[in-house]
Amino acid sequence: MKKAQKEVSVIARFMTLIHRILALLGAEGLEGLWRRVMFRWSVMTRRDNWRFRADLPTRRALRRQRKHPIPGAPKISVVVPVYNT
């Protein structure tokens, strides 16, 4: 009986993983999925590879940000002193 329960829990965990993968593919695309997998792999193997860091935006996220700018975004002005030049 325990073996059958264990098999069911393994199948349920596998199905949960598949759902998470499909949701990530839909939200962030293949690049986002690859980054997430490589980031977790580098954490497990204790290697720090900056290319796969989770806080770096994907190309898809950058495109989305450029397409939909923040309304009322602050404009940055640069002031250059001309005194004693």
N, CA, C and O atoms as CSV, one atom per row, in Angstrom:
chain,resi,resn,atom,element,x,y,z
A,1,MET,N,N,0.820,-1.192,0.000
A,1,MET,CA,C,0.000,0.000,0.000
A,1,MET,C,C,0.866,1.259,0.000
A,1,MET,O,O,0.537,2.228,-0.684
A,2,LYS,N,N,1.945,1.262,0.741
A,2,LYS,CA,C,2.818,2.439,0.801
A,2,LYS,C,C,3.494,2.686,-0.534
A,2,LYS,O,O,3.726,3.836,-0.905
A,3,LYS,N,N,3.816,1.617,-1.264
A,3,LYS,CA,C,4.465,1.775,-2.549
A,3,LYS,C,C,3.534,2.487,-3.538
A,3,LYS,O,O,3.977,3.334,-4.314
A,4,ALA,N,N,2.266,2.144,-3.504
A,4,ALA,CA,C,1.295,2.790,-4.388
A,4,ALA,C,C,1.143,4.264,-4.024
A,4,ALA,O,O,1.046,5.109,-4.913
A,5,GLN,N,N,1.123,4.583,-2.734
A,5,GLN,CA,C,1.017,5.979,-2.305
A,5,GLN,C,C,2.255,6.765,-2.721
A,5,GLN,O,O,2.162,7.929,-3.111
A,6,LYS,N,N,3.408,6.119,-2.635
A,6,LYS,CA,C,4.653,6.787,-3.015
A,6,LYS,C,C,4.654,7.080,-4.514
A,6,LYS,O,O,5.090,8.149,-4.942
A,7,GLU,N,N,4.168,6.131,-5.304
A,7,GLU,CA,C,4.107,6.337,-6.752
A,7,GLU,C,C,3.146,7.473,-7.098
A,7,GLU,O,O,3.424,8.272,-7.993
A,8,VAL,N,N,2.033,7.545,-6.400
A,8,VAL,CA,C,1.073,8.615,-6.639
A,8,VAL,C,C,1.687,9.965,-6.280
A,8,VAL,O,O,1.484,10.943,-6.999
A,9,SER,N,N,2.433,10.034,-5.179
A,9,SER,CA,C,3.041,11.311,-4.801
A,9,SER,C,C,4.125,11.718,-5.801
A,9,SER,O,O,4.297,12.907,-6.068
A,10,VAL,N,N,4.848,10.760,-6.352
A,10,VAL,CA,C,5.862,11.068,-7.362
A,10,VAL,C,C,5.184,11.602,-8.623
A,10,VAL,O,O,5.659,12.569,-9.219
A,11,ILE,N,N,4.096,10.989,-9.024
A,11,ILE,CA,C,3.364,11.443,-10.206
A,11,ILE,C,C,2.784,12.840,-9.957
A,11,ILE,O,O,2.824,13.693,-10.844
A,12,ALA,N,N,2.255,13.073,-8.776
A,12,ALA,CA,C,1.702,14.393,-8.452
A,12,ALA,C,C,2.797,15.457,-8.467
A,12,ALA,O,O,2.571,16.556,-8.972
A,13,ARG,N,N,3.968,15.160,-7.930
A,13,ARG,CA,C,5.081,16.106,-7.951
A,13,ARG,C,C,5.537,16.386,-9.377
A,13,ARG,O,O,5.862,17.521,-9.724
A,14,PHE,N,N,5.558,15.326,-10.209
A,14,PHE,CA,C,5.949,15.487,-11.609
A,14,PHE,C,C,4.938,16.364,-12.343
A,14,PHE,O,O,5.330,17.229,-13.125
A,15,MET,N,N,3.661,16.157,-12.106
A,15,MET,CA,C,2.629,16.968,-12.754
A,15,MET,C,C,2.701,18.422,-12.294
A,15,MET,O,O,2.495,19.336,-13.092
A,16,THR,N,N,2.990,18.637,-11.021
A,16,THR,CA,C,3.157,19.999,-10.509
A,16,THR,C,C,4.340,20.677,-11.194
A,16,THR,O,O,4.261,21.850,-11.560
A,17,LEU,N,N,5.427,19.943,-11.365
A,17,LEU,CA,C,6.605,20.482,-12.044
A,17,LEU,C,C,6.279,20.840,-13.491
A,17,LEU,O,O,6.701,21.890,-13.975
A,18,ILE,N,N,5.538,19.986,-14.183
A,18,ILE,CA,C,5.159,20.257,-15.567
A,18,ILE,C,C,4.300,21.527,-15.642
A,18,ILE,O,O,4.502,22.358,-16.527
A,19,HIS,N,N,3.353,21.676,-14.725
A,19,HIS,CA,C,2.515,22.879,-14.710
A,19,HIS,C,C,3.348,24.131,-14.458
A,19,HIS,O,O,3.117,25.165,-15.085
A,20,ARG,N,N,4.314,24.046,-13.546
A,20,ARG,CA,C,5.174,25.204,-13.270
A,20,ARG,C,C,6.022,25.558,-14.485
A,20,ARG,O,O,6.211,26.736,-14.786
A,21,ILE,N,N,6.536,24.545,-15.189
A,21,ILE,CA,C,7.352,24.779,-16.385
A,21,ILE,C,C,6.516,25.456,-17.462
A,21,ILE,O,O,6.964,26.420,-18.082
A,22,LEU,N,N,5.300,24.957,-17.688
A,22,LEU,CA,C,4.443,25.540,-18.718
A,22,LEU,C,C,4.040,26.973,-18.363
A,22,LEU,O,O,3.967,27.831,-19.242
A,23,ALA,N,N,3.781,27.232,-17.094
A,23,ALA,CA,C,3.436,28.594,-16.674
A,23,ALA,C,C,4.621,29.533,-16.876
A,23,ALA,O,O,4.443,30.669,-17.313
A,24,LEU,N,N,5.819,29.068,-16.563
A,24,LEU,CA,C,7.017,29.894,-16.739
A,24,LEU,C,C,7.294,30.141,-18.213
A,24,LEU,O,O,7.693,31.240,-18.596
A,25,LEU,N,N,7.084,29.118,-19.047
A,25,LEU,CA,C,7.263,29.301,-20.483
A,25,LEU,C,C,6.299,30.344,-21.021
A,25,LEU,O,O,6.676,31.168,-21.855
A,26,GLY,N,N,5.052,30.316,-20.547
A,26,GLY,CA,C,4.080,31.297,-21.002
A,26,GLY,C,C,4.393,32.699,-20.525
A,26,GLY,O,O,4.167,33.667,-21.252
A,27,ALA,N,N,4.911,32.823,-19.315
A,27,ALA,CA,C,5.169,34.142,-18.741
A,27,ALA,C,C,6.488,34.741,-19.210
A,27,ALA,O,O,6.538,35.921,-19.556
A,28,GLU,N,N,7.548,33.954,-19.227
A,28,GLU,CA,C,8.882,34.499,-19.501
A,28,GLU,C,C,9.543,33.929,-20.748
A,28,GLU,O,O,10.605,34.410,-21.144
A,29,GLY,N,N,8.956,32.928,-21.373
A,29,GLY,CA,C,9.521,32.346,-22.583
A,29,GLY,C,C,10.637,31.363,-22.282
A,29,GLY,O,O,10.956,31.074,-21.128
A,30,LEU,N,N,11.216,30.861,-23.359
A,30,LEU,CA,C,12.277,29.852,-23.236
A,30,LEU,C,C,13.518,30.415,-22.551
A,30,LEU,O,O,14.180,29.713,-21.786
A,31,GLU,N,N,13.835,31.688,-22.825
A,31,GLU,CA,C,15.006,32.303,-22.195
A,31,GLU,C,C,14.839,32.372,-20.671
A,31,GLU,O,O,15.778,32.099,-19.924
A,32,GLY,N,N,13.640,32.740,-20.226
A,32,GLY,CA,C,13.373,32.810,-18.790
A,32,GLY,C,C,13.464,31.457,-18.123
A,32,GLY,O,O,13.995,31.328,-17.020
A,33,LEU,N,N,12.931,30.430,-18.813
A,33,LEU,CA,C,13.020,29.066,-18.281
A,33,LEU,C,C,14.476,28.624,-18.182
A,33,LEU,O,O,14.893,28.063,-17.169
A,34,TRP,N,N,15.247,28.879,-19.238
A,34,TRP,CA,C,16.663,28.495,-19.243
A,34,TRP,C,C,17.423,29.205,-18.124
A,34,TRP,O,O,18.232,28.584,-17.436
A,35,ARG,N,N,17.171,30.494,-17.938
A,35,ARG,CA,C,17.845,31.226,-16.865
A,35,ARG,C,C,17.505,30.649,-15.498
A,35,ARG,O,O,18.377,30.478,-14.646
A,36,ARG,N,N,16.216,30.350,-15.299
A,36,ARG,CA,C,15.789,29.825,-14.005
A,36,ARG,C,C,16.461,28.476,-13.723
A,36,ARG,O,O,16.935,28.235,-12.612
A,37,VAL,N,N,16.499,27.601,-14.730
A,37,VAL,CA,C,17.129,26.287,-14.552
A,37,VAL,C,C,18.618,26.440,-14.281
A,37,VAL,O,O,19.149,25.809,-13.368
A,38,MET,N,N,19.298,27.273,-15.067
A,38,MET,CA,C,20.741,27.435,-14.884
A,38,MET,C,C,21.066,28.133,-13.567
A,38,MET,O,O,22.085,27.836,-12.944
A,39,PHE,N,N,20.204,29.062,-13.137
A,39,PHE,CA,C,20.422,29.712,-11.850
A,39,PHE,C,C,20.338,28.687,-10.723
A,39,PHE,O,O,21.188,28.662,-9.832
A,40,ARG,N,N,19.313,27.848,-10.767
A,40,ARG,CA,C,19.178,26.830,-9.721
A,40,ARG,C,C,20.333,25.826,-9.768
A,40,ARG,O,O,20.809,25.370,-8.729
A,41,TRP,N,N,20.778,25.486,-10.978
A,41,TRP,CA,C,21.910,24.564,-11.110
A,41,TRP,C,C,23.176,25.191,-10.523
A,41,TRP,O,O,23.938,24.519,-9.829
A,42,SER,N,N,23.399,26.480,-10.801
A,42,SER,CA,C,24.609,27.116,-10.280
A,42,SER,C,C,24.556,27.243,-8.760
A,42,SER,O,O,25.593,27.189,-8.100
A,43,VAL,N,N,23.357,27.411,-8.200
A,43,VAL,CA,C,23.228,27.461,-6.745
A,43,VAL,C,C,23.533,26.082,-6.156
A,43,VAL,O,O,24.224,25.971,-5.144
A,44,MET,N,N,23.012,25.037,-6.798
A,44,MET,CA,C,23.247,23.678,-6.296
A,44,MET,C,C,24.720,23.300,-6.377
A,44,MET,O,O,25.238,22.639,-5.477
A,45,THR,N,N,25.401,23.712,-7.445
A,45,THR,CA,C,26.807,23.347,-7.616
A,45,THR,C,C,27.750,24.393,-7.034
A,45,THR,O,O,28.969,24.271,-7.152
A,46,ARG,N,N,27.179,25.429,-6.400
A,46,ARG,CA,C,27.930,26.503,-5.738
A,46,ARG,C,C,28.842,27.273,-6.679
A,46,ARG,O,O,29.954,27.655,-6.314
A,47,ARG,N,N,28.358,27.494,-7.891
A,47,ARG,CA,C,29.061,28.349,-8.842
A,47,ARG,C,C,28.231,29.599,-9.031
A,47,ARG,O,O,27.005,29.523,-9.109
A,48,ASP,N,N,28.872,30.734,-9.105
A,48,ASP,CA,C,28.139,31.972,-9.319
A,48,ASP,C,C,28.409,32.445,-10.733
A,48,ASP,O,O,29.508,32.897,-11.057
A,49,ASN,N,N,27.399,32.336,-11.561
A,49,ASN,CA,C,27.526,32.781,-12.935
A,49,ASN,C,C,26.546,33.928,-13.131
A,49,ASN,O,O,25.335,33.713,-13.098
A,50,TRP,N,N,27.043,35.129,-13.332
A,50,TRP,CA,C,26.196,36.314,-13.365
A,50,TRP,C,C,25.188,36.286,-14.498
A,50,TRP,O,O,24.154,36.948,-14.403
A,51,ARG,N,N,25.448,35.542,-15.572
A,51,ARG,CA,C,24.520,35.529,-16.712
A,51,ARG,C,C,23.181,34.901,-16.368
A,51,ARG,O,O,22.178,35.199,-17.018
A,52,PHE,N,N,23.142,34.041,-15.364
A,52,PHE,CA,C,21.912,33.330,-15.042
A,52,PHE,C,C,21.274,33.833,-13.756
A,52,PHE,O,O,20.414,33.160,-13.186
A,53,ARG,N,N,21.682,35.004,-13.296
A,53,ARG,CA,C,21.103,35.527,-12.057
A,53,ARG,C,C,19.627,35.797,-12.235
A,53,ARG,O,O,19.184,36.214,-13.305
A,54,ALA,N,N,18.874,35.560,-11.189
A,54,ALA,CA,C,17.426,35.686,-11.263
A,54,ALA,C,C,16.965,37.142,-11.334
A,54,ALA,O,O,15.851,37.406,-11.787
A,55,ASP,N,N,17.793,38.089,-10.899
A,55,ASP,CA,C,17.349,39.473,-10.871
A,55,ASP,C,C,17.604,40.220,-12.175
A,55,ASP,O,O,17.184,41.370,-12.305
A,56,LEU,N,N,18.281,39.602,-13.148
A,56,LEU,CA,C,18.493,40.244,-14.436
A,56,LEU,C,C,17.254,40.045,-15.303
A,56,LEU,O,O,16.762,38.922,-15.406
A,57,PRO,N,N,16.736,41.102,-15.928
A,57,PRO,CA,C,15.526,40.944,-16.738
A,57,PRO,C,C,15.814,40.206,-18.045
A,57,PRO,O,O,16.906,40.309,-18.605
A,58,THR,N,N,14.825,39.469,-18.513
A,58,THR,CA,C,14.953,38.779,-19.796
A,58,THR,C,C,14.659,39.755,-20.922
A,58,THR,O,O,14.167,40.857,-20.682
A,59,ARG,N,N,14.960,39.351,-22.155
A,59,ARG,CA,C,14.679,40.208,-23.303
A,59,ARG,C,C,13.187,40.477,-23.420
A,59,ARG,O,O,12.771,41.577,-23.782
A,60,ARG,N,N,12.387,39.465,-23.111
A,60,ARG,CA,C,10.939,39.615,-23.184
A,60,ARG,C,C,10.451,40.659,-22.175
A,60,ARG,O,O,9.591,41.481,-22.493
A,61,ALA,N,N,11.003,40.624,-20.964
A,61,ALA,CA,C,10.606,41.598,-19.943
A,61,ALA,C,C,11.037,43.010,-20.339
A,61,ALA,O,O,10.293,43.965,-20.117
A,62,LEU,N,N,12.221,43.152,-20.919
A,62,LEU,CA,C,12.676,44.469,-21.355
A,62,LEU,C,C,11.811,45.011,-22.485
A,62,LEU,O,O,11.487,46.198,-22.507
A,63,ARG,N,N,11.432,44.136,-23.433
A,63,ARG,CA,C,10.552,44.549,-24.523
A,63,ARG,C,C,9.206,45.024,-23.986
A,63,ARG,O,O,8.658,46.027,-24.443
A,64,ARG,N,N,8.683,44.282,-23.007
A,64,ARG,CA,C,7.403,44.639,-22.401
A,64,ARG,C,C,7.504,45.994,-21.695
A,64,ARG,O,O,6.574,46.797,-21.765
A,65,GLN,N,N,8.629,46.253,-21.016
A,65,GLN,CA,C,8.813,47.530,-20.328
A,65,GLN,C,C,8.916,48.685,-21.315
A,65,GLN,O,O,8.398,49.772,-21.060
A,66,ARG,N,N,9.585,48.452,-22.440
A,66,ARG,CA,C,9.707,49.516,-23.433
A,66,ARG,C,C,8.366,49.798,-24.115
A,66,ARG,O,O,8.048,50.945,-24.429
A,67,LYS,N,N,7.598,48.755,-24.337
A,67,LYS,CA,C,6.313,48.913,-25.012
A,67,LYS,C,C,5.301,49.643,-24.128
A,67,LYS,O,O,4.501,50.431,-24.633
A,68,HIS,N,N,5.325,49.399,-22.836
A,68,HIS,CA,C,4.380,50.000,-21.901
A,68,HIS,C,C,5.136,50.811,-20.847
A,68,HIS,O,O,5.348,50.328,-19.735
A,69,PRO,N,N,5.540,52.029,-21.181
A,69,PRO,CA,C,6.280,52.839,-20.190
A,69,PRO,C,C,5.385,53.236,-19.019
A,69,PRO,O,O,4.159,53.241,-19.129
A,70,ILE,N,N,6.002,53.556,-17.930
A,70,ILE,CA,C,5.286,53.969,-16.725
A,70,ILE,C,C,4.716,55.364,-16.957
A,70,ILE,O,O,5.460,56.269,-17.336
A,71,PRO,N,N,3.409,55.562,-16.739
A,71,PRO,CA,C,2.858,56.903,-16.927
A,71,PRO,C,C,3.394,57.852,-15.859
A,71,PRO,O,O,3.461,57.506,-14.679
A,72,GLY,N,N,3.767,59.028,-16.283
A,72,GLY,CA,C,4.310,60.008,-15.348
A,72,GLY,C,C,5.702,59.656,-14.863
A,72,GLY,O,O,6.102,60.045,-13.765
A,73,ALA,N,N,6.439,58.921,-15.682
A,73,ALA,CA,C,7.790,58.531,-15.291
A,73,ALA,C,C,8.655,59.777,-15.129
A,73,ALA,O,O,8.501,60.734,-15.887
A,74,PRO,N,N,9.549,59.782,-14.167
A,74,PRO,CA,C,10.385,60.970,-13.960
A,74,PRO,C,C,11.355,61.176,-15.118
A,74,PRO,O,O,11.886,60.228,-15.697
A,75,LYS,N,N,11.558,62.424,-15.422
A,75,LYS,CA,C,12.538,62.767,-16.454
A,75,LYS,C,C,13.805,63.212,-15.730
A,75,LYS,O,O,13.739,63.913,-14.720
A,76,ILE,N,N,14.924,62.812,-16.239
A,76,ILE,CA,C,16.193,63.117,-15.591
A,76,ILE,C,C,16.868,64.255,-16.341
A,76,ILE,O,O,17.033,64.199,-17.559
A,77,SER,N,N,17.247,65.262,-15.620
A,77,SER,CA,C,17.972,66.387,-16.203
A,77,SER,C,C,19.410,66.351,-15.707
A,77,SER,O,O,19.683,65.984,-14.564
A,78,VAL,N,N,20.311,66.734,-16.580
A,78,VAL,CA,C,21.728,66.799,-16.216
A,78,VAL,C,C,22.111,68.268,-16.164
A,78,VAL,O,O,21.917,69.000,-17.134
A,79,VAL,N,N,22.648,68.692,-15.048
A,79,VAL,CA,C,23.077,70.082,-14.880
A,79,VAL,C,C,24.592,70.114,-14.961
A,79,VAL,O,O,25.282,69.395,-14.238
A,80,VAL,N,N,25.094,70.944,-15.839
A,80,VAL,CA,C,26.530,71.043,-16.052
A,80,VAL,C,C,26.963,72.429,-15.585
A,80,VAL,O,O,26.464,73.433,-16.093
A,81,PRO,N,N,27.879,72.499,-14.628
A,81,PRO,CA,C,28.333,73.818,-14.191
A,81,PRO,C,C,29.231,74.468,-15.251
A,81,PRO,O,O,30.070,73.803,-15.860
A,82,VAL,N,N,29.045,75.754,-15.456
A,82,VAL,CA,C,29.872,76.477,-16.431
A,82,VAL,C,C,30.684,77.576,-15.765
A,82,VAL,O,O,31.263,78.423,-16.445
A,83,TYR,N,N,30.729,77.565,-14.445
A,83,TYR,CA,C,31.465,78.557,-13.685
A,83,TYR,C,C,32.961,78.230,-13.728
A,83,TYR,O,O,33.337,77.077,-13.515
A,84,ASN,N,N,33.800,79.192,-13.991
A,84,ASN,CA,C,35.265,79.042,-14.048
A,84,ASN,C,C,35.696,77.977,-15.058
A,84,ASN,O,O,36.505,77.104,-14.743
A,85,THR,N,N,35.166,78.053,-16.239
A,85,THR,CA,C,35.591,77.053,-17.246
A,85,THR,C,C,36.652,77.598,-18.144
A,85,THR,O,O,37.121,76.898,-19.042
